[in-house]
């Protein structure tokens, strides 16, 4: 039954890929469509309000500068709100202003689509901050990533000289994708008993006669965009394990599909832009194969249970239920964990700190590779980066200048790709080492030995991959962790995005090379295998030593 539950969700996802991908393609192809009649009038008003008179295409430099400046302004406004929330409206619980290093971490976290939370949602931020900062940035950060992904796709597939207009893409991502989808999912969640209210804390009398205060709020509205935008975070401290955020198995499936469908549809969108749908399905298949490998590792590890408990002769036929909600069980908990780290969402419906060592390795591995569907656009960009690397390596082996989608891949592109590939492990492993070498870092580790190594490694991997989930055994709300993870989130978000925009800007200006019998095809089974192999080899070379010290060593000790 557990496998059947997982297969049904996977089947629904695959059925959604083509229609959702087709819709997204029409949004960003800038071709006339029926959508213009519905959304066009509203968008024209927005363009007038923001002073956008010219919607001509931009160079990659102008596109990058536009999205960076937009993010900087939103970050500054959000930081001020968090620092002044005590004096702002919609604060029925009288929550104080957020501490400065925590404010820095929080605002960077939500602007970079990471949503790492070093605070508890119901006690750390007011309703106004939840809506004006947290929820707002869940829209804008997702729209930013989506826009950059579309610009990158245009750059490597089109024959023009520009990659689109950031502000037009940014507006369309809001008006045509995230806002309509968020409204629909919010209504669905409300129908499934997720609360949506501005009323203050609910006070009730328990059966024993005691008085209990229960935190409430606009939960459904945040839940919808936190999953649709692969944001993560949570209205409550325990995230999607809370019965108000995720009350039953049906809401669990809705949340899984909400955070997974758009990233899964992007390879199909890429295939439409490239005028080669088969190529899009090859990329999708590579992503799905990697996902199934990690999902199997998580599911069967949790189903097998804790080796140390099994060795004691204690019945563990139900598997490892520690840290999991009974209403979800191992199948939906494992699937949720695999999807949230694959799509770099960060929302959790179980405690990852209590996963078996190999189960934790599965979630950690997806974030380290950062190509298994990934967040809003970033996963596809990273996978296409590996595709170019694979084409380049194959070209070297046969002594031919490599080509990708009719453009030659030359040293300039490979240098930028190398920067993006090397930056990811560097900003994970270097801070991890610093944390173990300093008292400020070691003082927050709650578990000694290999599990403590995994806690720290997971924290920085989650930050660098803009995932935001945590092992939660780490006492991370300190100036050291707030500042270091904040910087890792910044570098993890913007280094690869800028580098790959530069690659797109370089390729879009190159002359189109006609396909010949010597052209290495990228839409067949051979390339599917090369793509998976390239990802796994690079991942193993960079992260295997750290993994051996953490989850693998812990597993061997338990066995």
VEXDREN-2710 file (C-alpha; in Angstrom, 1 decimal):
% VEXDREN-2710
k/r/px/py/pz
1/UNK/0.0/0.0/0.0
2/UNK/2.9/2.3/0.7
3/UNK/4.4/1.9/-2.7
4/UNK/0.9/2.3/-4.3
5/UNK/0.4/5.6/-2.5
6/UNK/3.7/6.9/-4.0
7/UNK/3.1/5.5/-7.5
8/UNK/-0.3/7.3/-7.6
9/UNK/1.2/10.7/-6.8
10/UNK/4.0/10.1/-9.3
11/UNK/1.4/9.2/-12.0
12/UNK/-0.6/12.4/-11.3
13/UNK/2.6/14.5/-11.5
14/UNK/3.6/13.0/-14.9
15/UNK/0.0/13.7/-16.2
16/UNK/0.3/17.3/-15.1
17/UNK/3.7/18.0/-16.8
18/UNK/2.5/18.5/-20.3
19/UNK/-0.5/20.8/-19.8
20/UNK/1.2/22.9/-17.1
21/UNK/4.4/23.1/-19.2
22/UNK/2.4/24.1/-22.3
23/UNK/0.7/26.9/-20.2
24/UNK/4.0/28.1/-18.9
25/UNK/5.5/28.1/-22.4
26/UNK/2.7/30.4/-23.7
27/UNK/3.2/32.7/-20.8
28/UNK/6.9/33.4/-21.5
29/UNK/7.2/32.8/-25.3
30/UNK/5.9/36.3/-25.8
31/UNK/3.6/35.1/-28.6
32/UNK/0.0/36.2/-28.7
33/UNK/-2.3/33.9/-26.9
34/UNK/-5.7/33.8/-25.2
35/UNK/-4.0/34.6/-21.9
36/UNK/-3.5/38.2/-23.1
37/UNK/-7.2/38.9/-23.1
38/UNK/-7.5/37.8/-19.5
39/UNK/-4.4/39.1/-18.0
40/UNK/-3.3/41.8/-20.4
41/UNK/-5.5/44.7/-19.0
42/UNK/-4.2/44.1/-15.5
43/UNK/-0.6/43.9/-16.6
44/UNK/-0.9/47.2/-18.6
45/UNK/-1.9/48.9/-15.4
46/UNK/1.1/47.5/-13.5
47/UNK/3.4/48.5/-16.3
48/UNK/2.1/52.1/-16.0
49/UNK/2.4/52.1/-12.2
50/UNK/6.1/50.9/-12.3
51/UNK/6.9/53.2/-15.2
52/UNK/7.8/50.4/-17.7
53/UNK/7.4/52.1/-21.1
54/UNK/9.9/50.0/-23.0
55/UNK/9.6/46.2/-22.9
56/UNK/12.4/45.5/-25.4
57/UNK/14.7/42.6/-24.8
58/UNK/17.8/43.0/-22.5
59/UNK/21.3/41.9/-22.7
60/UNK/22.3/39.4/-20.0
61/UNK/24.1/42.2/-18.0
62/UNK/21.1/44.4/-18.0
63/UNK/18.8/41.5/-17.1
64/UNK/21.1/40.5/-14.2
65/UNK/21.4/44.1/-13.0
66/UNK/17.6/44.5/-13.1
67/UNK/16.8/41.5/-11.0
68/UNK/19.6/42.2/-8.5
69/UNK/18.4/45.8/-8.0
70/UNK/14.8/44.6/-7.6
71/UNK/15.9/42.1/-5.0
72/UNK/18.0/44.7/-3.1
73/UNK/15.1/47.1/-2.8
74/UNK/12.7/44.4/-1.6
75/UNK/15.3/43.2/0.9
76/UNK/15.8/46.6/2.4
77/UNK/12.0/47.2/2.8
78/UNK/11.5/43.7/4.3
79/UNK/14.4/44.2/6.8
80/UNK/12.9/47.5/8.1
81/UNK/9.5/45.9/8.6
82/UNK/11.0/43.0/10.7
83/UNK/13.0/45.5/12.8
84/UNK/9.9/47.7/13.4
85/UNK/7.1/45.1/13.5
86/UNK/6.4/45.9/17.2
87/UNK/5.0/49.3/16.1
88/UNK/3.2/48.2/13.0
89/UNK/-0.5/47.0/12.7
90/UNK/-1.8/43.4/12.8
91/UNK/0.2/42.4/15.8
92/UNK/-2.5/41.1/18.2
93/UNK/0.0/39.0/20.2
94/UNK/2.4/42.0/20.8
95/UNK/5.4/40.3/19.2
96/UNK/8.6/42.4/19.7
97/UNK/11.0/43.6/17.0
98/UNK/13.2/40.9/15.5
99/UNK/16.9/40.9/16.6
100/UNK/19.2/42.4/14.0
101/UNK/21.3/39.3/13.0
102/UNK/18.1/37.2/12.9
103/UNK/16.4/39.9/10.8
104/UNK/19.4/39.7/8.4
105/UNK/19.2/35.9/8.2
106/UNK/15.4/35.9/7.8
107/UNK/15.2/38.6/5.0
108/UNK/18.1/37.0/3.1
109/UNK/16.5/33.6/3.6
110/UNK/13.1/34.6/2.1
111/UNK/14.6/36.8/-0.7
112/UNK/16.8/34.0/-1.9
113/UNK/13.8/31.5/-2.0
114/UNK/15.5/29.6/0.9
115/UNK/13.1/30.2/3.8
116/UNK/15.5/28.9/6.4
117/UNK/13.9/29.7/9.7
118/UNK/15.9/30.4/12.8
119/UNK/12.7/31.5/14.6
120/UNK/9.3/30.0/15.3
121/UNK/6.6/31.4/13.0
122/UNK/3.8/31.8/15.5
123/UNK/6.0/33.7/18.1
124/UNK/8.7/35.3/16.0
125/UNK/6.8/37.5/13.5
126/UNK/3.5/39.4/13.6
127/UNK/0.6/38.9/11.1
128/UNK/1.7/42.0/9.3
129/UNK/5.3/40.6/8.9
130/UNK/3.9/37.3/7.8
131/UNK/1.9/38.9/5.0
132/UNK/4.0/42.0/4.1
133/UNK/7.4/40.3/4.3
134/UNK/7.2/36.5/4.4
135/UNK/4.3/35.9/2.0
136/UNK/5.3/38.8/-0.3
137/UNK/8.8/37.5/-0.7
138/UNK/7.5/34.0/-1.3
139/UNK/5.9/35.5/-4.4
140/UNK/8.8/37.7/-5.5
141/UNK/11.6/35.3/-4.9
142/UNK/9.8/32.6/-6.8
143/UNK/9.0/35.0/-9.7
144/UNK/12.7/36.1/-9.8
145/UNK/13.9/32.5/-10.1
146/UNK/11.3/31.7/-12.7
147/UNK/12.1/34.8/-14.7
148/UNK/15.9/34.0/-14.8
149/UNK/15.2/30.4/-15.8
150/UNK/13.1/31.7/-18.8
151/UNK/15.8/34.1/-19.8
152/UNK/18.4/31.4/-19.7
153/UNK/16.2/29.1/-21.8
154/UNK/15.7/31.9/-24.3
155/UNK/19.4/32.5/-24.4
156/UNK/20.4/29.0/-25.3
157/UNK/17.5/28.2/-27.7
158/UNK/16.7/31.4/-29.6
159/UNK/18.4/33.0/-32.6
160/UNK/18.0/36.6/-31.3
161/UNK/20.5/38.8/-29.5
162/UNK/18.6/39.4/-26.2
163/UNK/17.2/37.1/-23.5
164/UNK/13.9/39.0/-22.7
165/UNK/12.9/41.8/-20.4
166/UNK/13.2/41.0/-16.7
167/UNK/10.4/43.3/-15.6
168/UNK/7.9/41.9/-18.1
169/UNK/8.9/38.3/-17.1
170/UNK/8.6/39.3/-13.4
171/UNK/5.1/40.7/-13.8
172/UNK/3.9/37.8/-15.9
173/UNK/5.2/35.3/-13.4
174/UNK/3.1/37.0/-10.7
175/UNK/-0.1/37.7/-12.7
176/UNK/-0.3/34.6/-14.9
177/UNK/1.2/31.9/-12.7
178/UNK/1.8/32.4/-9.0
179/UNK/-1.2/34.6/-8.0
180/UNK/-3.9/32.6/-9.8
181/UNK/-2.4/29.3/-8.7
182/UNK/-2.0/30.5/-5.1
183/UNK/-5.7/31.6/-5.0
184/UNK/-6.8/28.2/-6.3
185/UNK/-4.6/26.2/-3.9
186/UNK/-5.6/28.5/-1.0
187/UNK/-9.3/27.8/-1.6
188/UNK/-8.6/24.1/-1.9
189/UNK/-6.7/24.1/1.4
190/UNK/-9.5/26.0/3.2
191/UNK/-12.0/23.5/1.9
192/UNK/-9.8/20.8/3.4
193/UNK/-9.9/22.5/6.9
194/UNK/-6.7/24.6/6.8
195/UNK/-7.5/27.9/8.7
196/UNK/-7.5/31.3/7.1
197/UNK/-8.2/34.1/9.6
198/UNK/-6.9/37.4/11.0
199/UNK/-8.4/36.7/14.4
200/UNK/-6.0/36.7/17.3
201/UNK/-5.0/33.6/19.2
202/UNK/-7.9/31.2/20.0
203/UNK/-8.4/30.6/23.7
204/UNK/-10.2/27.3/24.6
205/UNK/-10.9/25.3/27.8
206/UNK/-9.5/21.8/27.8
207/UNK/-11.4/18.7/29.1
208/UNK/-9.4/19.0/32.4
209/UNK/-10.6/22.6/32.8
210/UNK/-7.3/24.3/31.9
211/UNK/-7.2/27.3/29.6
212/UNK/-5.1/26.9/26.5
213/UNK/-4.2/29.5/23.8
214/UNK/-3.9/28.2/20.2
215/UNK/-2.1/30.3/17.6
216/UNK/-4.1/30.9/14.4
217/UNK/-3.7/33.2/11.4
218/UNK/-3.9/33.3/7.6
219/UNK/-2.3/29.9/7.4
220/UNK/-3.9/28.6/4.1
221/UNK/-2.7/31.7/2.2
222/UNK/0.9/31.2/3.3
223/UNK/0.7/27.4/2.7
224/UNK/-0.3/27.8/-0.9
225/UNK/2.5/30.1/-2.1
226/UNK/5.2/28.5/0.2
227/UNK/4.7/25.3/-1.8
228/UNK/3.9/26.7/-5.2
229/UNK/7.0/29.0/-5.0
230/UNK/9.1/26.2/-3.5
231/UNK/9.7/28.5/-0.7
232/UNK/9.4/26.3/2.4
233/UNK/9.3/27.8/5.8
234/UNK/6.2/27.5/7.9
235/UNK/3.5/29.6/9.6
236/UNK/4.1/27.4/12.7
237/UNK/7.4/26.2/14.1
238/UNK/6.8/22.6/13.3
239/UNK/6.0/23.5/9.7
240/UNK/3.8/21.1/7.6
241/UNK/3.8/18.6/10.5
242/UNK/1.3/21.0/12.2
243/UNK/-2.3/19.9/11.9
244/UNK/-3.3/23.5/10.9
245/UNK/-0.8/23.6/8.1
246/UNK/-1.3/20.0/6.9
247/UNK/-4.2/18.3/8.6
248/UNK/-4.6/15.1/6.6
249/UNK/-3.3/12.8/3.8
250/UNK/-5.2/14.7/1.1
251/UNK/-3.7/18.1/2.0
252/UNK/-0.3/16.3/2.1
253/UNK/-0.7/15.3/-1.5
254/UNK/-1.9/18.7/-2.5
255/UNK/1.2/20.3/-0.9
256/UNK/3.5/17.7/-2.6
257/UNK/2.0/18.4/-6.0
258/UNK/2.0/22.1/-5.4
259/UNK/5.8/22.3/-4.8
260/UNK/6.7/19.7/-7.5
261/UNK/4.5/20.4/-10.6
262/UNK/6.1/23.6/-11.8
263/UNK/9.7/22.4/-11.4
264/UNK/8.8/19.1/-13.1
265/UNK/7.1/20.9/-16.0
266/UNK/10.1/23.2/-16.8
267/UNK/12.1/20.5/-18.8
268/UNK/9.0/20.3/-21.0
269/UNK/9.0/24.1/-21.3
270/UNK/12.6/23.9/-22.3
271/UNK/11.8/21.3/-25.0
272/UNK/9.1/23.6/-26.4
273/UNK/11.5/26.5/-26.6
274/UNK/14.2/24.3/-28.2
275/UNK/11.6/23.1/-30.8
276/UNK/12.6/19.6/-29.7
277/UNK/10.2/18.2/-27.1
278/UNK/12.1/14.9/-27.0
279/UNK/15.1/16.8/-25.6
280/UNK/12.9/18.1/-22.9
281/UNK/11.7/14.7/-22.0
282/UNK/15.3/13.4/-21.9
283/UNK/16.1/16.0/-19.2
284/UNK/12.9/15.2/-17.3
285/UNK/13.8/11.5/-17.4
286/UNK/17.3/12.1/-16.0
287/UNK/15.8/14.2/-13.2
288/UNK/13.1/11.6/-12.4
289/UNK/15.7/8.7/-12.5
290/UNK/17.8/10.5/-9.9
291/UNK/14.7/11.4/-7.8
292/UNK/13.6/7.7/-7.8
293/UNK/17.1/6.6/-6.6
294/UNK/17.0/9.0/-3.7
295/UNK/13.3/8.3/-2.9
296/UNK/14.0/4.6/-2.8
297/UNK/17.0/5.1/-0.4
298/UNK/14.8/7.2/1.9
299/UNK/11.7/5.0/1.8
300/UNK/13.4/1.6/2.3
301/UNK/15.8/2.9/4.9
302/UNK/12.9/4.3/7.0
303/UNK/10.9/1.1/6.3
304/UNK/13.8/-1.1/7.5
305/UNK/14.0/0.9/10.8
306/UNK/16.9/1.7/13.1
307/UNK/19.6/-1.0/12.8
308/UNK/20.5/-0.6/16.5
309/UNK/16.9/-1.2/17.6
310/UNK/16.5/-4.1/15.2
311/UNK/19.7/-5.7/16.7
312/UNK/18.0/-5.6/20.2
313/UNK/15.2/-7.9/19.0
314/UNK/12.6/-5.1/19.4
315/UNK/9.7/-5.4/16.9
316/UNK/10.2/-2.7/14.2
317/UNK/7.8/-4.1/11.6
318/UNK/6.3/-0.6/11.3
319/UNK/9.7/0.9/10.4
320/UNK/11.2/4.0/11.9
321/UNK/8.2/6.2/13.0
322/UNK/10.4/8.4/15.2
323/UNK/9.7/12.1/14.3
324/UNK/6.9/11.2/11.9
325/UNK/3.2/12.0/12.1
326/UNK/1.0/8.9/12.3
327/UNK/-1.5/10.4/9.9
328/UNK/1.1/10.3/7.2
329/UNK/3.1/7.2/8.0
330/UNK/6.4/6.2/6.4
331/UNK/5.2/6.4/2.7
332/UNK/3.9/10.0/2.7
333/UNK/6.6/11.1/5.0
334/UNK/9.3/9.7/2.8
335/UNK/7.8/11.0/-0.3
336/UNK/7.3/14.5/1.2
337/UNK/11.0/14.5/2.4
338/UNK/12.2/13.4/-1.0
339/UNK/10.1/16.0/-2.9
340/UNK/10.9/18.9/-0.6
341/UNK/14.7/18.4/-0.9
342/UNK/14.5/17.6/-4.6
343/UNK/12.4/20.7/-5.4
344/UNK/14.5/22.7/-2.8
345/UNK/11.3/23.7/-1.0
346/UNK/12.4/23.2/2.6
347/UNK/8.9/22.6/4.0
348/UNK/8.8/19.4/6.1
349/UNK/6.1/17.1/7.5
350/UNK/8.5/15.1/9.6
351/UNK/11.6/15.8/11.6
352/UNK/14.6/15.2/9.3
353/UNK/16.9/15.0/12.4
354/UNK/15.2/11.7/13.3
355/UNK/15.5/10.1/9.9
356/UNK/17.7/7.0/9.8
357/UNK/21.3/7.8/8.7
358/UNK/20.7/6.6/5.1
359/UNK/17.3/8.3/5.0
360/UNK/19.0/11.6/6.0
361/UNK/21.7/10.9/3.3
362/UNK/18.9/10.7/0.7
363/UNK/17.6/14.2/1.6
364/UNK/21.2/15.6/1.8
365/UNK/22.2/14.1/-1.5
366/UNK/19.4/15.8/-3.5
367/UNK/20.4/19.2/-2.1
368/UNK/24.1/18.6/-2.8
369/UNK/23.4/17.7/-6.5
370/UNK/20.8/20.5/-6.7
371/UNK/19.6/19.3/-10.1
372/UNK/16.9/16.8/-9.1
373/UNK/14.1/19.1/-10.4
374/UNK/15.3/21.9/-8.1
375/UNK/13.4/25.0/-7.1
376/UNK/11.8/27.6/-9.4
377/UNK/14.1/27.4/-12.4
378/UNK/17.4/26.8/-10.6
379/UNK/17.2/23.0/-10.9
380/UNK/16.7/23.2/-14.7
381/UNK/19.5/25.7/-15.1
382/UNK/21.9/23.5/-13.2
383/UNK/20.9/20.4/-15.1
384/UNK/21.4/22.2/-18.4
385/UNK/24.8/23.3/-17.1
386/UNK/25.7/19.7/-16.6
387/UNK/24.3/18.9/-20.0
388/UNK/26.7/21.4/-21.6
389/UNK/29.6/19.9/-19.5
390/UNK/28.6/16.5/-20.7
391/UNK/28.6/17.7/-24.4
392/UNK/32.0/19.4/-23.8
393/UNK/33.6/16.2/-22.4
394/UNK/32.2/14.1/-25.2
395/UNK/33.6/16.6/-27.7
396/UNK/37.0/16.3/-26.2
397/UNK/36.9/12.5/-26.4
398/UNK/36.2/12.5/-30.2
399/UNK/38.3/15.5/-31.0
400/UNK/35.5/17.8/-32.2
401/UNK/34.4/21.2/-31.0
402/UNK/31.3/20.5/-28.9
403/UNK/28.0/22.0/-29.9
404/UNK/24.8/22.4/-27.8
405/UNK/21.6/23.4/-29.5
406/UNK/23.4/24.6/-32.6
407/UNK/26.0/26.7/-30.7
408/UNK/29.6/25.9/-30.1
409/UNK/30.6/25.4/-26.4
410/UNK/34.0/27.2/-26.0
411/UNK/36.4/28.1/-23.2
412/UNK/34.4/31.2/-22.1
413/UNK/31.3/29.1/-21.4
414/UNK/33.2/26.4/-19.7
415/UNK/34.9/28.8/-17.4
416/UNK/31.6/30.2/-16.3
417/UNK/30.2/26.7/-15.9
418/UNK/33.2/25.7/-13.8
419/UNK/32.6/28.7/-11.5
420/UNK/29.0/27.7/-11.0
421/UNK/29.9/24.0/-10.3
422/UNK/32.8/24.7/-7.9
423/UNK/31.1/27.5/-6.0
424/UNK/28.3/25.2/-4.7
425/UNK/30.6/22.7/-2.8
426/UNK/32.9/25.4/-1.7
427/UNK/30.2/27.5/0.0
428/UNK/29.0/24.3/1.8
429/UNK/32.3/22.6/2.8
430/UNK/34.3/25.7/3.8
431/UNK/31.7/27.0/6.3
432/UNK/31.2/23.5/7.6
433/UNK/34.9/23.3/8.4
434/UNK/34.9/26.7/10.0
435/UNK/32.0/25.7/12.2
436/UNK/33.9/22.7/13.6
437/UNK/37.1/24.8/14.1
438/UNK/35.4/27.5/16.2
439/UNK/33.8/27.5/19.6
440/UNK/30.9/29.6/18.2
441/UNK/30.1/26.8/15.7
442/UNK/30.7/23.8/18.0
443/UNK/28.6/25.3/20.8
444/UNK/25.4/24.8/18.8
445/UNK/25.9/21.1/18.0
446/UNK/23.5/19.0/20.1
447/UNK/24.7/15.6/19.0
448/UNK/28.3/14.4/19.2
449/UNK/30.1/12.3/16.6
450/UNK/28.9/11.6/13.1
451/UNK/25.3/12.8/13.6
452/UNK/26.7/16.2/14.7
453/UNK/28.7/16.4/11.5
454/UNK/25.6/15.7/9.5
455/UNK/23.7/18.4/11.4
456/UNK/26.2/21.0/10.4
457/UNK/26.7/19.7/6.9
458/UNK/22.9/19.7/6.4
459/UNK/22.5/23.3/7.6
460/UNK/25.0/24.7/5.1
461/UNK/23.9/22.4/2.3
462/UNK/20.3/23.5/2.8
463/UNK/21.4/27.1/2.8
464/UNK/23.5/26.8/-0.3
465/UNK/20.8/24.9/-2.2
466/UNK/18.3/27.5/-1.2
467/UNK/16.2/24.7/0.4
468/UNK/15.8/25.9/4.0
469/UNK/14.9/22.7/5.8
470/UNK/17.1/21.8/8.7
471/UNK/18.0/18.8/10.9
472/UNK/16.6/21.0/13.8
473/UNK/18.9/19.5/16.4
474/UNK/21.2/22.4/15.8
475/UNK/20.9/25.5/18.1
476/UNK/21.2/27.8/15.1
477/UNK/19.6/31.1/16.3
478/UNK/22.9/32.7/17.2
479/UNK/24.8/35.5/15.6
480/UNK/27.4/33.1/14.2
481/UNK/24.9/30.8/12.5
482/UNK/22.6/33.7/11.4
483/UNK/25.4/35.5/9.7
484/UNK/27.2/32.5/8.1
485/UNK/24.1/30.8/6.8
486/UNK/22.9/34.2/5.6
487/UNK/26.0/34.7/3.5
488/UNK/25.9/31.1/2.2
489/UNK/22.3/31.7/1.1
490/UNK/23.3/34.8/-0.8
491/UNK/26.2/33.2/-2.6
492/UNK/24.3/30.0/-3.3
493/UNK/21.5/32.0/-4.9
494/UNK/23.3/34.6/-7.0
495/UNK/26.6/33.1/-8.1
496/UNK/25.1/30.4/-10.2
497/UNK/22.3/32.5/-11.5
498/UNK/24.6/35.3/-12.7
499/UNK/27.2/32.8/-14.1
500/UNK/24.5/31.0/-16.1
501/UNK/22.9/34.2/-17.4
502/UNK/26.4/35.1/-18.6
503/UNK/26.5/31.7/-20.4
504/UNK/23.1/32.4/-22.0
505/UNK/24.2/35.9/-23.0
506/UNK/27.4/34.4/-24.6
507/UNK/25.5/31.7/-26.5
508/UNK/22.6/33.9/-27.8
509/UNK/25.1/36.1/-29.7
510/UNK/26.8/33.1/-31.4
511/UNK/26.2/32.1/-35.0
512/UNK/23.9/29.1/-35.5
513/UNK/25.8/26.0/-36.5
514/UNK/23.8/23.6/-38.8
515/UNK/23.4/20.1/-37.6
516/UNK/25.5/17.5/-39.4
517/UNK/26.1/13.7/-39.1
518/UNK/29.0/14.6/-36.7
519/UNK/26.8/16.5/-34.3
520/UNK/26.5/14.9/-30.9
521/UNK/22.8/14.4/-30.3
522/UNK/21.3/15.4/-27.0
523/UNK/17.9/13.9/-27.3
524/UNK/18.5/10.1/-27.1
525/UNK/19.2/7.4/-24.6
526/UNK/23.0/7.8/-24.8
527/UNK/22.8/11.4/-23.7
528/UNK/20.4/10.5/-21.0
529/UNK/23.0/8.2/-19.5
530/UNK/25.8/10.7/-20.0
531/UNK/23.8/13.4/-18.2
532/UNK/23.1/11.2/-15.2
533/UNK/26.7/10.0/-15.1
534/UNK/28.1/13.5/-15.2
535/UNK/25.9/14.6/-12.4
536/UNK/26.8/11.6/-10.2
537/UNK/30.5/11.7/-10.9
538/UNK/30.9/15.5/-10.1
539/UNK/28.7/15.0/-7.0
540/UNK/30.7/12.1/-5.7
541/UNK/34.1/13.8/-6.3
542/UNK/33.0/16.9/-4.4
543/UNK/30.9/15.6/-1.5
544/UNK/31.7/11.9/-0.9
545/UNK/34.4/12.5/1.7
546/UNK/32.1/14.7/3.8
547/UNK/29.2/12.2/3.4
548/UNK/31.5/9.3/4.6
549/UNK/32.3/11.2/7.8
550/UNK/28.6/12.0/8.5
551/UNK/25.6/9.8/7.6
552/UNK/27.6/6.8/6.2
553/UNK/29.8/6.6/9.3
554/UNK/26.7/6.9/11.5
555/UNK/25.0/4.1/9.7
556/UNK/28.0/1.8/10.0
557/UNK/28.2/2.5/13.8
558/UNK/24.5/1.6/14.2
559/UNK/24.9/-1.6/12.2
END
